[in-house]
Amino acid sequence: MKWYHYIACFFAGMFIANMVPHLIQGTSGVAFPTPFANPPGKGLSSPTVNVLWGLFNLIVGYVLFRAGKISNSKIWSVIIFFVGILLMSIMLSYSFVDIHR
């Protein structure tokens, strides 16, 4: 695998992880921050915007997943994919900590 496949694996994990909270909150009918809120990332966006943002993240994550050639036979691609998920999940946990307070 080329070096850019590993970068695609990492960002695929990040986009897939970012999809989860937006899709869950949106389909639950709960307003949640998106980059389109005012102020960006802090204000609340409608559930519909969250569903659309979550689906956008899913599509980008899927494209990067395919571009990264992630497979069980290439264990480093899988590890880097999950590192992307881990880092984005930790970043999101810090970003959204004040929402429910």
Secondary structure, 3 states (H helix, E strand, C coil): CCHHHHHHHHHHHHHHHHHHHHHHHHHCCCCECCCCCCCCCCCCECHHHHHHHHHHHHHHHHHHHHHCCCCCCCHHHHHHHHHHHHHHHHHHHHHCCCCCC
